Amino acid sequence: MPDLDARARVILGENDRGGFTVPTSGLYPFQWNWDSCFVALGFAAFDEDRAWQEIETLLSSQWADGMVPSIIFHQDDPGYFPGPEIWATGRTPHSTGITQPPVAASCVRLLLEQARDRSAAEHRARALLPKLLASHRWFHEARDPSGSGLVTTIHPWETGMDNSPAWDEAMARMEVAPDLEPYERRDTGHVDASQRPHKSDYDRYMTLVELFRRHGYAHEIEALSPWRVADPCTNFLLLRADRDLAWLAEQFGEPTRQIQIWITRAEAALPRLLHPATGHPHALDLVTGELAPTPTSAGFLSLWAGLGDAATIERLEAWIAPTPYPVASVAIDDRRFESRRYWRGPTWAFANFMIADGLARSGRPDLASRIQTATRTLIERHGFFEYFDPLTGEGCGGDSFSWTAAMWLAWASRDRAGG
């Protein structure tokens, strides 16, 4: 599809701000953490130097304690809320005070493995290794201080799946601050409100932001947050990233003992997320100790983490069987499914990439190819949208979206399945 290849490159070029890429103009005018990592894979299809630069710019904004923020505000833009003046983290460059699911190490490994100029890629990867190690150490120490093997997310935005029904119970339990500062959302000025989180969600999002700001984003906010969840997405992606970090360390003769300890702990702890009624990984509310009742597609990221088994694949086949455009983020027969509302049902190209990669590594290239073909069809028919209605295929959210263009170039347009 040379016309779509060209269009995907144009989108990345239009969203390029010189060293970093915005997800899309207007709606998301800054650099997002995990977006940039996936975008780097798209750049690598035609400009390896620019691919490395994307991750280097992201990690150059790493905090001294190792945290990589969810958003880096490289420049001002009044069209986005909440911006740097609301977060007020006091960092340079300005950033949020929370993180996002860790995929940088995994994407660095993919860039290195697929590099056309191996020597140059090794030089770039070696330079990034200390920053990647510091990021992982922060996750394991700041977000799992007891060494349980499960890391904590303290804000729905940290999960990347902001309004997932997996958070409904934890969100309902959380009280909105009675003195919450008035605010004006900007997202619904770019995208129809029916495709975005509700105001009641935003009230709680902002309650947490104000709490964290008052406490200066110290490590202690992990214990102070009234919203503490062991998120399947974050934990599975961290396990895969730890495996990839260990591989990178081995390439450069660096020790891996601590990384292996993290991997062993996670492998032992992740079965705690398995719901007895579904056999599927569910979010664990760390305040109440209860598993969320609603399963989501985040549970299938166990495949990306190398934990997929025959039962996982069987559940996935049943999940996608009735879905015209898989993989829906919530099963289409679930009572909480909403086909167009952000993480309450839509299909996402980058999530499909990770699930397909895991399937290919688990010996199911046929099913990986099915998901890849479905993703290719979505983009061919409906364009480079942020996400898609799994029933109709209609594009939703932001248009000309960077990580969807990147997934087309890196994966969906290709003849091979998997990663």
Phi, psi and omega in degrees: 000071185300328179294319178287326174302313180295318179297320179297319177295320178299317180300314179297322178294318180293329181267359178284127179249020178087078180100342175213159184241134173276150179300316174195151181294146176086286185296316183228084189270017182233189177265122177260143187302290187285334173305312184298324180295316178290324178299324179302325179295325177290316177301325184299339180293339182217351181206089185295323179300316180293328177297313179295322181299324180301314181284325177298319178295318177302310185285343175291344179263009180299139177288164182298331181277356178109345182293138172255117186296160178289325180224137172247123183267082183291337179210165179282147173203106183291353181279000181239142175223137359272131183268191187299329181290335177280316180291317176047054181279343180076012179265157174237122356292164178300145180205172169287174178251017178230173184245193175219169181306137187276114177232001185300313182297321180294319180287326175298317177299315179298319178298318181292316181296327185262003187297138173279328175251087187297319182298313179296321180294321178296322178298316181292316182294318179300319180294331181277341187305313180300324179291320177296317179298318179296322178297315180292321178299320177300313179304312187285333182264317182279329184250002172212060186297337180274353181071034183287336185101349176245129177267152184260138166256142188245003178207138178306328179296333179293333182284342187078351182241066198311310187248029179305141176296347175296342180262358190306313183294316180294324179289320181294326180289333185280133180272141174285137180302128181295336180253029181303130180295139176300146181212160178236115177293149177246342185297322183284355171277346180252330185227143179305137183301335180292347180255005185237167176300156179286163176298323179299327174293313183297324178301320179285321175305313184286331173302317180292317179302314181295323177297311182296322180296319180298329182261012172066021177058032178288164179304332184295345181294342176299322180274334184279335185295132176283354179241100181229117186226138167271102187273126179303318181301305182300316184289321177291320180292325177293319178298314177298318181295323175298317178300317182288327176295318178298319178298315179298316179300319179297323180300329186249016175069025180265153182294148181236005187303312182295322179296319179296325176298316178299317181297315181297318179298315182295315180300325179284329187270330188298332174301343176297340181275351182287123180279130184297333182278332185246340186070010185253147175292126177243160175294142179250118176284111184280352175278315182262342184079012184257146174280139177298143182285340187262120173281148177226171181294346177302332178296334180282353174288354169302331177295315177301325182280355181086018181249009181292145176222183183298323180294321177299314182293323177296318177296320180296318179299319178292325181295316186270346185306314182270006188261118180301323183228081182286165007256117177298140181289339171227139181304138188291345177261006178283142183295341180263001181295131172226117194293338187238001185263083168051245185265021180256019178166322186302161177264140183236130183297319184290326177292321176300321178302313182293318179296317179295320176302315179296322177297316180298320179287341180265010177085020177237061179297336179295315180287325175300317180295324178298317180290321177298315180297320178297320179293318177301317180297318178305312184289319179300320185273330191234350175101190188261065180274165179299315179205176190221147173292119184288349179269318184252342185083357183300138178288141182227166179071213181287147176261169181049053190270132189298313186285338174287318174299319179295319179293328175297311183291321186276338191210302193296327183279350186278163180276342182270156176264169175081202186277000000 
